[in-house]
Amino acid sequence: MFRFLILVALAGLLAACTTQGDGQSTQSPGPSAPVPSASAGTANGEPSAACAEAFAPLAELELTSTSDLGELAEVELTVESCESVADWMAGAQQVVENEVSPGAADLLLRIRCEAGSLSRTPICEELN
């Protein structure tokens, strides 16, 4: 009986050590793909000059979401011109009305990187 109480107490102590006060676990849920951040590779979340220049012609198109970018052939030039995923996201945010989500940007860029001509760009190499 005494062993059982010790085991229950240890299990309770272990459970208390692995959760925070709000019930959230301190352990990560498992491995996941890194999500790019718009400010990770650019100062102030601003795109590099080459990236901003590549996105400039798209500013007139009144794009509302990242998916609108996915339909444009001009996006290939932005992938070639931007230095990183974060740089691309900063450039895209300059021309897209809604927030550019890291997940949507990642998906769009991965699809574009599957095209053989873009595979050697810094963005596509970063994603692989």
Phi, psi and omega in degrees: 000319181296321178297319180299316179295322178295316179298318179295318179296317178296319179297319178295319178295318178297318178295321179292327180285338184261001176235153176269177182300334181269008178088358180280138178285142179276348179274145178287152183289352179139179181292141177215160180290141179294140179258125181294150178246140183296334182256005185294323185240006182231146178287131177060016182074014179270141178287157175295165182300316181296321180291315179299321179295321179293326180277342185308315180296340182277347183297332182281350187277355180053057180281136181260334183218167178298326180296332176298325178294324183299337182272354186260135176293333182296344181296331179301320178296324180292322178295322179289327188271329184280148186278335184201173177298317179298320178296315179298317180298321178295320177294317180297323181295336178289338185242350181256132183296310180277167179297138176276111182278144179302322181294316179293319178296316179301314181296312180300314182292320178298320178297315180294326182289341178292340175291130186303328184288339182259354188299335182263008179285155179304322181296312183293324177292325177295322182285340181269000000 
